[in-house]
């Protein structure tokens, strides 16, 4: 169910070892969890600060509080790959809403190739 507060759907992916069919393994991003979220652009002040720190950030991703999201994951949103630039941040410390600072780093296709 999609809530007004979280009108978008995102998929977190994590790197896993996947059998390559020849007895070995290859590392690939695989879907971890699909959840409701709110993906928004940065304010001009946030963008300016990120540029000063040479830490490219394009968007904020807000989602319901959870503790299983790691900075090594990535997000698929619409046809974009979002790379996490921060660890998950508990907005306000109330265990309600999490925030991630992300950078758009590629285009994702439904066949999983970027």
PASEBA-1860 file (N, C-alpha, C; in nm, 3 decimals):
! residues 114
1> XXXXXXXX> 0.084/-0.117/0.000/0.000/0.000/0.000/0.089/0.124/0.000 ~ 0.064/0.218/-0.089/0.143/0.339/-0.097/0.071/0.450/-0.022 ~ 0.143/0.516/0.069/0.087/0.622/0.149/0.116/0.757/0.084 ~ 0.035/0.857/0.116/0.057/0.991/0.062/0.195/1.044/0.099 ~ 0.242/1.010/0.218/0.372/1.055/0.265/0.486/0.995/0.183 ~ 0.464/0.875/0.133/0.564/0.802/0.056/0.502/0.761/-0.078 ~ 0.495/0.853/-0.174/0.426/0.825/-0.300/0.506/0.744/-0.403 ~ 0.634/0.718/-0.377/0.718/0.647/-0.473/0.748/0.506/-0.425
9> XXXXXXXX> 0.793/0.424/-0.517/0.836/0.287/-0.485/0.983/0.274/-0.525 ~ 1.064/0.225/-0.432/1.207/0.204/-0.458/1.243/0.060/-0.426 ~ 1.350/0.014/-0.486/1.403/-0.119/-0.457/1.547/-0.105/-0.412 ~ 1.575/-0.155/-0.294/1.714/-0.162/-0.247/1.775/-0.288/-0.305 ~ 1.899/-0.275/-0.352/1.973/-0.389/-0.401/2.102/-0.399/-0.322 ~ 2.149/-0.523/-0.304/2.278/-0.542/-0.237/2.363/-0.637/-0.320 ~ 2.493/-0.623/-0.302/2.589/-0.704/-0.375/2.592/-0.844/-0.312 ~ 2.578/-0.945/-0.399/2.585/-1.084/-0.352/2.664/-1.166/-0.451
17> XXXXXXXX> 2.716/-1.277/-0.402/2.782/-1.373/-0.490/2.674/-1.462/-0.551 ~ 2.675/-1.469/-0.684/2.574/-1.545/-0.758/2.647/-1.650/-0.841 ~ 2.597/-1.775/-0.843/2.663/-1.878/-0.924/2.675/-1.834/-1.070 ~ 2.791/-1.857/-1.131/2.812/-1.815/-1.270/2.783/-1.926/-1.371 ~ 2.740/-2.042/-1.323/2.708/-2.153/-1.412/2.827/-2.240/-1.447 ~ 2.946/-2.199/-1.407/3.066/-2.277/-1.436/3.134/-2.327/-1.311 ~ 3.063/-2.329/-1.201/3.120/-2.377/-1.075/3.176/-2.266/-0.988 ~ 3.177/-2.146/-1.040/3.227/-2.033/-0.962/3.116/-1.935/-0.930
25> XXXXXXXX> 3.156/-1.818/-0.891/3.061/-1.715/-0.853/3.102/-1.582/-0.914 ~ 3.003/-1.497/-0.935/3.029/-1.359/-0.973/2.951/-1.270/-0.878 ~ 3.002/-1.150/-0.856/2.932/-1.057/-0.769/2.837/-0.973/-0.852 ~ 2.712/-0.967/-0.808/2.607/-0.892/-0.878/2.518/-0.825/-0.775 ~ 2.456/-0.714/-0.816/2.352/-0.656/-0.732/2.225/-0.735/-0.752 ~ 2.161/-0.772/-0.641/2.033/-0.843/-0.646/1.933/-0.767/-0.559 ~ 1.806/-0.779/-0.595/1.702/-0.711/-0.519/1.700/-0.760/-0.375 ~ 1.691/-0.666/-0.283/1.685/-0.698/-0.141/1.544/-0.674/-0.087
33> XXXXXXXX> 1.491/-0.552/-0.107/1.356/-0.521/-0.058/1.300/-0.405/-0.140 ~ 1.171/-0.410/-0.167/1.100/-0.302/-0.235/1.006/-0.239/-0.134 ~ 1.016/-0.105/-0.120/0.937/-0.034/-0.019/0.884/0.099/-0.074 ~ 0.793/0.160/0.002/0.744/0.293/-0.029/0.848/0.394/0.014 ~ 0.855/0.507/-0.058/0.954/0.610/-0.026/0.908/0.743/-0.084 ~ 0.984/0.846/-0.051/0.967/0.978/-0.113/1.104/1.021/-0.162 ~ 1.118/1.035/-0.293/1.244/1.075/-0.353/1.230/1.221/-0.395 ~ 1.319/1.306/-0.344/1.310/1.448/-0.376/1.447/1.505/-0.411
41> XXXXXXXX> 1.445/1.614/-0.483/1.567/1.684/-0.516/1.620/1.755/-0.393 ~ 1.738/1.810/-0.405/1.801/1.882/-0.295/1.758/2.028/-0.295 ~ 1.761/2.088/-0.179/1.745/2.233/-0.173/1.874/2.294/-0.228 ~ 1.868/2.418/-0.269/1.989/2.483/-0.322/2.099/2.489/-0.216 ~ 2.061/2.506/-0.090/2.160/2.511/0.018/2.229/2.375/0.034 ~ 2.152/2.265/0.031/2.212/2.132/0.041/2.305/2.105/-0.078 ~ 2.261/2.142/-0.196/2.341/2.120/-0.316/2.473/2.196/-0.306 ~ 2.467/2.321/-0.262/2.586/2.404/-0.248/2.684/2.342/-0.148
49> XXXXXXXX> 2.633/2.298/-0.034/2.720/2.236/0.068/2.785/2.108/0.016 ~ 2.707/2.026/-0.055/2.760/1.901/-0.111/2.872/1.930/-0.211 ~ 2.854/2.034/-0.292/2.957/2.070/-0.390/3.084/2.119/-0.320 ~ 3.067/2.195/-0.212/3.183/2.244/-0.137/3.264/2.128/-0.080 ~ 3.195/2.025/-0.037/3.262/1.909/0.022/3.307/1.808/-0.084 ~ 3.283/1.839/-0.210/3.315/1.749/-0.321/3.253/1.612/-0.300 ~ 3.129/1.614/-0.252/3.051/1.493/-0.229/2.924/1.505/-0.312 ~ 2.927/1.459/-0.437/2.811/1.480/-0.524/2.685/1.410/-0.470
57> XXXXXXXX> 2.583/1.489/-0.448/2.455/1.439/-0.401/2.348/1.503/-0.488 ~ 2.256/1.421/-0.541/2.150/1.473/-0.628/2.013/1.472/-0.563 ~ 1.992/1.381/-0.466/1.857/1.368/-0.413/1.857/1.314/-0.270 ~ 1.744/1.336/-0.206/1.715/1.278/-0.074/1.613/1.167/-0.094 ~ 1.630/1.060/-0.022/1.533/0.951/-0.024/1.485/0.931/0.120 ~ 1.355/0.948/0.140/1.293/0.928/0.271/1.210/0.801/0.267 ~ 1.215/0.723/0.374/1.139/0.598/0.380/1.109/0.563/0.525 ~ 1.010/0.474/0.548/0.978/0.437/0.686/1.098/0.377/0.758
65> XXXXXXXX> 1.106/0.401/0.887/1.219/0.357/0.969/1.241/0.207/0.957 ~ 1.367/0.171/0.938/1.408/0.031/0.940/1.558/0.028/0.968 ~ 1.606/-0.084/1.017/1.746/-0.094/1.060/1.831/-0.183/0.970 ~ 1.774/-0.238/0.864/1.848/-0.334/0.782/1.910/-0.275/0.655 ~ 1.901/-0.145/0.636/1.958/-0.081/0.517/2.104/-0.042/0.546 ~ 2.193/-0.079/0.453/2.336/-0.054/0.471/2.387/0.040/0.362 ~ 2.492/0.113/0.392/2.548/0.210/0.298/2.604/0.145/0.172 ~ 2.633/0.016/0.177/2.687/-0.054/0.061/2.580/-0.091/-0.042
73> XXXXXXXX> 2.454/-0.071/-0.009/2.345/-0.102/-0.101/2.329/0.010/-0.203 ~ 2.245/-0.015/-0.302/2.206/0.089/-0.396/2.055/0.083/-0.413 ~ 2.000/0.188/-0.476/1.855/0.198/-0.492/1.822/0.204/-0.641 ~ 1.716/0.132/-0.678/1.659/0.145/-0.811/1.530/0.224/-0.795 ~ 1.524/0.337/-0.864/1.405/0.422/-0.859/1.370/0.461/-1.003 ~ 1.252/0.421/-1.045/1.210/0.437/-1.184/1.318/0.375/-1.271 ~ 1.385/0.448/-1.357/1.489/0.386/-1.440/1.628/0.434/-1.399 ~ 1.641/0.479/-1.274/1.769/0.534/-1.227/1.834/0.445/-1.122
81> XXXXXXXX> 1.966/0.447/-1.121/2.043/0.383/-1.015/2.089/0.494/-0.922 ~ 2.053/0.483/-0.796/2.094/0.581/-0.695/2.198/0.516/-0.604 ~ 2.315/0.578/-0.597/2.421/0.530/-0.510/2.413/0.604/-0.377 ~ 2.416/0.530/-0.268/2.406/0.591/-0.134/2.533/0.666/-0.101 ~ 2.519/0.791/-0.061/2.632/0.875/-0.023/2.637/0.900/0.126 ~ 2.542/0.844/0.199/2.541/0.856/0.345/2.487/0.726/0.402 ~ 2.519/0.704/0.527/2.454/0.595/0.599/2.310/0.641/0.625 ~ 2.217/0.548/0.648/2.081/0.590/0.679/2.076/0.681/0.802
89> XXXXXXXX> 1.999/0.789/0.792/1.988/0.888/0.898/1.847/0.882/0.956 ~ 1.836/0.865/1.086/1.706/0.866/1.154/1.662/1.011/1.169 ~ 1.565/1.053/1.088/1.517/1.190/1.091/1.453/1.220/1.226 ~ 1.509/1.312/1.301/1.451/1.354/1.427/1.472/1.257/1.542 ~ 1.534/1.143/1.517/1.564/1.047/1.623/1.442/0.978/1.683 ~ 1.329/0.981/1.612/1.205/0.924/1.665/1.173/0.784/1.612 ~ 1.264/0.724/1.536/1.242/0.591/1.477/1.116/0.587/1.392 ~ 1.095/0.691/1.311/0.978/0.696/1.224/1.016/0.704/1.076
97> XXXXXXXX> 1.107/0.798/1.043/1.143/0.820/0.904/1.295/0.822/0.890 ~ 1.343/0.753/0.788/1.486/0.749/0.757/1.512/0.836/0.635 ~ 1.636/0.885/0.623/1.677/0.966/0.510/1.811/0.915/0.459 ~ 1.826/0.915/0.328/1.953/0.884/0.263/1.986/0.995/0.166 ~ 2.111/1.034/0.161/2.162/1.126/0.061/2.215/1.038/-0.052 ~ 2.171/1.064/-0.176/2.206/0.978/-0.288/2.253/1.057/-0.409 ~ 2.325/0.986/-0.496/2.368/1.041/-0.624/2.316/0.951/-0.735 ~ 2.261/1.011/-0.839/2.218/0.935/-0.956/2.345/0.897/-1.032
105> XXXXXXXX> 2.370/0.766/-1.045/2.496/0.722/-1.106/2.477/0.637/-1.231 ~ 2.353/0.615/-1.272/2.335/0.535/-1.392/2.189/0.514/-1.425 ~ 2.169/0.443/-1.535/2.035/0.408/-1.581/2.020/0.259/-1.566 ~ 1.907/0.218/-1.517/1.880/0.076/-1.494/1.776/0.029/-1.594 ~ 1.797/-0.090/-1.647/1.698/-0.149/-1.737/1.638/-0.273/-1.670 ~ 1.523/-0.313/-1.715/1.452/-0.423/-1.651/1.527/-0.556/-1.661 ~ 1.624/-0.567/-1.751/1.702/-0.691/-1.758/1.815/-0.692/-1.656 ~ 1.822/-0.584/-1.573/1.920/-0.579/-1.465/2.056/-0.530/-1.506
113> XX> 2.071/-0.491/-1.630/2.201/-0.442/-1.678/2.201/-0.292/-1.672 ~ 2.310/-0.238/-1.620/2.320/-0.092/-1.609/2.425/-0.038/-1.702
END
